[in-house]
């Protein structure tokens, strides 16, 4: 609009082009909101289905008995596999994070970080093929092979999460340790790690939540099992939750579906509680570190 | 403390101080040893990671070597897959992988970017604090459960409602062919993959949009730009490369997903124009057939599929890293 035809008495409401632009902007806002609503709705539908179909089967018997009445062996098997995986992955992940924050030069940082990113982006079925070739082929399937596969999935998650909190440790703490003549390793083990502990635990819990639901590697490592009896030896094939759900869904037998929904319900609730809890813990430890 | 005692000890000649100097020296040695040891095990852990990646590549290629030497590169275009007759080719699987992932990204990327915009620019902070974790929770649902849900809930809906509607409205386009009797189709698999891709792309793009300096956006607003024009003119152009990188990471996830796709795609072996027909992807074929593989050549061919998948996965990941690093505001921060 040129200044010549400016009418000072006109009401201050948008018209013509501006009105169209405003309208378009408003529509775009609605679109973005609708996208967010859609994502939350899908989550709600999935969770609602799992809860409504899985919770009804749930009672104490279902949790402790073997198939076809219950899911006890699978729960124990998954717990063993994930526990061993975490016992392998946590030290390696934390040490890699320490390497990145405390020791590495810029070139090795670059290489290690790239490696972690590639590990993180690796399709889990490839890790399954790897484990099959390394530990299962010409031997026998075992829960331990599954643990190693899950450890490969967990390491980059733990390393990245730990690295983030390690970088949040105030540099003044490291400088104070240096000024007191404390050696590097004492400073790291006595000051840096304890300060970052909350975040490291969070990263580990999140990685456990991720690993507990991984199916692809386990169908190579721990796939022949008897779901009706407990088995505790990690060097045998262990019954486990994700592979059992996969098998039941492939069998397409409506009686098995009830068990699969029950398994899904238990797995989803454990995973969601773990990730919500871990996030709350992270927020708390961040606040503590910031103050 | 320690430096003082060591420098002071030679001046004072008494046995107590002497032993203190000695212990200080020992402690210094222990410290040096401790430093070395800590550095050593940290380096070892890092090397284990690097070695793992290399080993994975070697092992998969090694497992595939009988198939590679037998079929060569013709494997990539051969569409026959008949384990009983010892005929193997990855053509239809590469097609299925490409189509299902592409459709997933086509549906998922705009939704995810919109969610990123909503969470970073539009949502009131209270809502943001609730919606953002919920969207991330979508990524936490195990793929096997999403696939199981896909078989029993999504597939009947797709087959009974969505596919007939799309076929009736847009049936003149060959990709919307007649619906099948079961809900298992490439289209259903794409929808499941969309659900998996959205949270990844959304959370990365949210971080990217949040990193766009406030002043630049305020400047555009002060010049009279509407909210959409700020997004279109300032936010999206300055984060474009990051958003592309995020989408590539999402694509990598979709390409590599095995279990959920294996559950809903229907394990077909033909190349068909219609999205509503069954198909199969590289990863899903491995997941479906490996536990019951018939012959060594069958296994080796499945490993060969793994090699192709590994190559595509690593390539999309590396390209995403490379594009992400060229990103202007806070280089690659969100992608780390």
Interface residues (C-beta under 8 A of the other chain):
Chain A: X21 X22 X24 X25 X28 X29 X31 X32 X33 X34 X35 X36 X38 X39 X40 X42 X43 X45 X46 X49 X50 X91 X92 X93 X95 X96 X98 X99 X100 X102 X103 X104 X108 X111 X112 X113 X114 X115 X116 X117 X118 X119 X121 X122 X123 X124 X125 X126 X127 X128 X129 X130 X132 X133 X134 X137 X152 X155 X156 X159 X160 X180 X181 X183 X184 X185 X186 X188 X189 X209 X210 X212 X213 X214 X215 X216 X219 X220 X223 X242 X245 X246 X249 X250 X257 X260 X264 X267 X268 X271 X272 X275 X276 X279
Chain B: X1 X2 X3 X31 X32 X34 X35 X37 X38 X39 X41 X42 X43 X44 X45 X46 X48 X49 X50 X52 X53 X55 X56 X59 X60 X62 X63 X110 X111 X112 X114 X115 X117 X118 X119 X122 X123 X131 X133 X134 X135 X137 X138 X140 X141 X142 X143 X144 X145 X146 X147 X148 X149 X151 X152 X153 X195 X198 X199 X202 X226 X227 X228 X229 X231 X249 X252 X253 X255 X256 X257 X258 X259 X263 X283 X286 X287 X290 X291 X302 X303 X306 X309 X310 X313 X314 X316 X317 X318 X321 X336
